[in-house]
Amino acid sequence: MKKLSRNDPCPCGSGKKYKRCCLNHPSPPVHKPQQQAKLRQIIVKTPEQITGIRNACRLASQTLDMVAERITAEVTTDEINTWVHEFTLAHGAIPAPLGYHGFPKSVCTSVNHVICHGIPDATVLKDGDIINVDVTPILDGYYGDSSRMFVIGSTTKEARALVRVAKECLDLGIEQVKPGARLGDIGYAIQQHAERHGFSVVRDFAGHGTGVEFHEAPQVLHYGRPGTGVVLRPNMTITIEPMINAGRFESRILADRWTAVTVDGSLSAQWEHTIRVTDTGVEVLTVSA
């Protein structure tokens, strides 16, 4: 893909030069376990920030609702990108992925054996495919991050089980969230459920803090031991986004330097919510209400 020049028009559509707009997005899109030491201090949000993040997260969910109404066989992933881009701009936001460290599109579309960061292109969805659509609008300076799985037509029993279990893993992870809980509690609940069903948890990618920046501390692993890791505090906002494989957990990156796929060609599924730690439990922010 062509690397953006500092003086190119910013791909977010702002009309500004790239160097004066989205060039300086903060942290890298992929947080692997070994990068933990490089992450900055956790940002505990103010009430004003929570309101802004909640609005951005609601837009993320509405964007996925829009995709759900349109997605079907014979649609290309590039068409999904167009839908998301236009919907985001029409609602006064900009798509965070576009131009982010050179990412060329406004959404990630990860089909079948693609774990995450799939780049929309001329790929045509067909009956039996499973696809993750991952969106992050920036609304009034705040980020809302969410993804969903979509099953195209009639697919295999294994694929449907994988999609279902991945969603259950997300829900179980969210159930662990409350003040005083630890990130290891989330990872443990997810890992146990996935492996109990014969699936594996991807290690190379993780959830993260978000809201004021695209990717913030802490890193949210989807495997681990209970009672370990960062202690959750009220008004922390994080993503939980387990990536569950039907086969081995290892990944590899394609030549485009973004698309992560399973090493054995097995299917992969992912669901994602942005959540807030409340005084007594958890608020799921990426809902359409």
C-alpha positions in Angstrom: 0.0 0.0 0.0 1.2 3.6 -0.6 2.5 5.3 2.5 0.8 8.6 3.2 3.0 11.7 2.9 2.9 14.4 5.6 1.6 16.9 3.0 -1.1 14.6 1.5 -4.8 15.5 2.2 -5.8 13.7 5.5 -7.7 10.6 4.6 -10.2 11.3 7.4 -11.9 13.9 5.1 -11.2 16.9 7.3 -9.7 18.9 4.4 -6.5 19.4 6.4 -3.1 18.1 5.5 -2.2 14.7 7.0 0.5 16.3 9.2 -1.9 18.7 10.7 -4.7 16.2 11.4 -4.4 12.4 11.9 -0.6 11.9 11.6 -0.1 12.1 15.3 -2.6 9.5 16.6 -0.9 8.2 19.7 -0.1 4.5 20.1 0.3 1.6 17.8 -2.8 -0.5 16.8 -1.4 -3.8 17.9 -0.6 -4.3 21.6 1.2 -7.6 22.1 1.9 -9.0 25.5 5.6 -8.1 25.4 4.7 -4.4 24.8 3.1 -4.0 28.2 6.0 -2.1 29.7 5.7 0.5 27.0 2.1 1.5 27.7 1.5 4.8 29.5 -0.3 5.5 32.7 -4.0 4.4 32.9 -6.4 7.2 32.3 -9.3 7.3 34.8 -11.9 9.4 33.1 -13.7 12.5 34.4 -17.6 12.7 34.2 -17.2 15.0 31.2 -15.0 12.5 29.4 -17.3 9.6 30.2 -20.2 11.5 28.6 -18.2 12.1 25.4 -17.0 8.5 25.3 -20.5 7.2 25.8 -21.7 9.2 22.8 -18.9 7.9 20.6 -19.6 4.4 21.7 -23.3 4.7 21.0 -22.4 5.8 17.5 -20.1 2.8 17.1 -23.0 0.5 18.0 -25.4 2.4 15.6 -22.8 2.0 12.9 -22.8 -1.8 13.4 -26.6 -1.8 13.5 -26.5 -0.2 10.0 -24.1 -2.8 8.7 -26.3 -5.6 10.1 -29.2 -4.3 8.0 -27.3 -4.4 4.8 -24.7 -7.1 5.0 -25.4 -10.2 2.8 -23.8 -12.5 0.3 -22.5 -10.8 -2.9 -21.5 -7.7 -0.9 -17.8 -6.8 -1.0 -15.8 -5.8 2.0 -15.0 -2.5 0.2 -18.7 -1.8 0.1 -18.8 -2.3 3.9 -16.0 0.2 4.1 -18.0 2.8 2.1 -21.1 2.3 4.2 -19.1 2.8 7.5 -17.1 5.8 6.1 -20.2 7.6 4.9 -22.3 6.8 8.0 -19.5 8.0 10.3 -19.1 11.3 8.5 -22.8 11.9 8.2 -23.0 11.7 12.0 -20.4 14.3 12.6 -17.5 11.9 13.4 -14.4 10.6 11.6 -13.3 6.9 11.3 -10.3 6.4 13.6 -8.8 3.5 11.5 -8.4 5.6 8.3 -4.8 6.7 8.0 -3.9 5.3 11.4 -0.3 4.4 11.1 -1.0 4.1 7.4 -4.1 1.9 7.6 -5.8 2.6 4.3 -9.5 2.1 5.1 -12.2 3.2 7.6 -13.1 -0.2 9.1 -11.5 -3.6 9.6 -13.2 -6.5 7.9 -11.9 -9.9 9.0 -13.3 -12.9 7.0 -13.2 -16.6 8.0 -9.5 -17.3 9.0 -8.6 -13.6 9.4 -8.2 -12.9 13.1 -8.2 -9.1 13.0 -7.2 -6.0 11.0 -8.5 -7.3 7.7 -8.3 -4.6 5.0 -11.5 -4.0 3.0 -11.0 -4.8 -0.7 -12.8 -6.4 -3.6 -13.4 -9.7 -1.7 -17.0 -10.8 -2.2 -18.8 -12.3 0.7 -20.4 -15.7 0.0 -22.9 -18.0 1.6 -21.2 -19.7 4.6 -18.7 -17.0 5.4 -18.2 -15.5 8.8 -17.0 -11.9 9.1 -16.0 -9.6 11.9 -16.6 -5.9 11.3 -14.7 -3.6 13.6 -15.5 0.1 13.8 -14.1 3.1 15.8 -15.6 6.5 15.2 -14.1 9.6 16.8 -16.9 11.9 17.9 -16.0 15.3 19.4 -12.5 14.0 20.1 -13.7 10.8 21.9 -13.3 7.2 20.7 -16.0 4.4 20.6 -14.6 1.0 19.7 -16.7 -2.1 19.0 -17.0 -5.1 16.7 -19.5 -7.8 15.8 -19.5 -11.1 14.0 -21.9 -11.7 11.1 -22.8 -15.0 9.6 -23.5 -14.9 5.9 -26.3 -17.2 4.9 -26.1 -20.9 6.0 -22.7 -22.0 7.4 -21.2 -25.0 9.1 -22.0 -26.2 12.6 -18.4 -25.5 13.6 -18.5 -21.9 12.4 -21.8 -21.2 14.2 -20.4 -22.8 17.4 -17.3 -20.7 17.2 -19.2 -17.4 16.7 -21.5 -18.3 19.6 -18.7 -19.3 22.0 -16.7 -16.2 21.1 -19.8 -14.0 22.1 -20.2 -16.0 25.3 -16.5 -15.4 26.0 -17.1 -11.6 25.7 -20.1 -11.8 27.9 -18.3 -13.8 30.6 -15.4 -11.4 30.5 -17.7 -8.5 31.0 -19.3 -10.2 34.0 -16.0 -10.2 35.8 -15.8 -6.4 35.7 -16.3 -4.5 39.0 -14.1 -2.3 41.2 -11.4 -4.3 42.9 -11.5 -7.1 40.3 -8.3 -7.7 38.3 -7.7 -8.0 34.6 -6.5 -11.6 35.1 -10.1 -12.5 36.2 -11.3 -11.4 32.8 -8.7 -13.3 30.9 -9.2 -16.5 33.0 -13.0 -16.5 32.5 -12.6 -16.1 28.7 -9.8 -18.7 28.4 -11.6 -21.3 30.4 -14.8 -21.0 28.4 -13.1 -21.1 25.0 -10.9 -24.1 25.8 -13.8 -26.0 27.5 -15.4 -25.9 24.0 -12.3 -27.1 22.2 -11.3 -23.6 20.9 -8.2 -21.5 21.5 -7.6 -17.9 22.6 -5.3 -15.7 20.5 -2.3 -14.4 22.5 -0.8 -11.9 20.0 -3.6 -9.3 20.3 -5.4 -7.9 23.2 -8.0 -5.4 24.4 -6.9 -2.1 25.8 -7.9 1.1 27.5 -9.7 3.6 25.2 -11.9 6.7 25.0 -9.6 9.7 25.2 -7.0 8.0 22.9 -7.5 5.1 20.4 -5.3 2.7 22.4 -4.5 3.4 26.0 -3.2 1.5 29.0 -4.0 -1.1 30.4 -3.6 -4.0 28.0 -6.5 -6.5 28.4 -5.3 -10.0 27.8 -8.0 -12.6 27.0 -6.2 -15.4 28.9 -4.5 -15.5 32.3 -4.9 -16.3 36.0 -7.5 -15.0 38.4 -6.3 -12.5 41.0 -3.5 -11.2 38.8 -3.0 -8.1 36.8 -4.2 -4.5 37.1 -6.8 -3.7 39.6 -10.0 -2.2 38.1 -11.1 1.2 39.3 -14.3 3.2 38.7 -14.3 5.2 35.5 -11.6 3.2 33.8 -12.8 2.5 30.2 -11.4 -0.5 28.4 -12.2 -2.8 25.5 -12.8 -6.5 25.9 -12.5 -8.2 22.5 -11.6 -11.9 22.7 -10.3 -13.4 19.5 -11.2 -17.1 19.5 -9.8 -19.7 17.0 -11.2 -23.0 16.0 -7.7 -24.4 15.7 -4.3 -23.3 17.0 -4.0 -19.9 18.8 -1.0 -18.6 16.9 -1.2 -15.9 14.3 0.8 -14.6 11.4 0.8 -11.2 9.6 0.3 -11.1 5.8 2.5 -9.1 3.4 0.2 -6.0 3.8 1.7 -5.7 7.3 -1.8 -5.5 8.9 -4.0 -8.6 8.2 -3.5 -11.2 11.0 -4.6 -14.8 10.1 -4.6 -18.1 11.8 -1.4 -20.1 11.2 -3.3 -23.3 10.4 -6.1 -21.7 8.3 -8.7 -22.4 10.9 -11.7 -20.1 11.4 -11.5 -17.2 13.9 -14.2 -15.1 15.6 -14.2 -11.9 17.6 -16.7 -9.7 19.4 -15.8 -6.4 21.1 -17.4 -4.0 23.5 -16.1 -0.9 25.2 -17.0 -0.9 28.9 -16.8 1.4 31.9 -16.0 0.3 35.4 -18.7 1.8 37.6 -18.8 2.2 41.4 -20.6 -1.1 41.7 -20.0 -3.1 38.5 -19.9 -2.4 34.8 -21.6 -0.3 32.1 -21.4 -1.6 28.5 -20.9 1.6 26.5 -21.2 0.3 23.0 -24.9 -0.2 22.9 -27.5 1.5 20.7 -30.0 2.8 23.4 
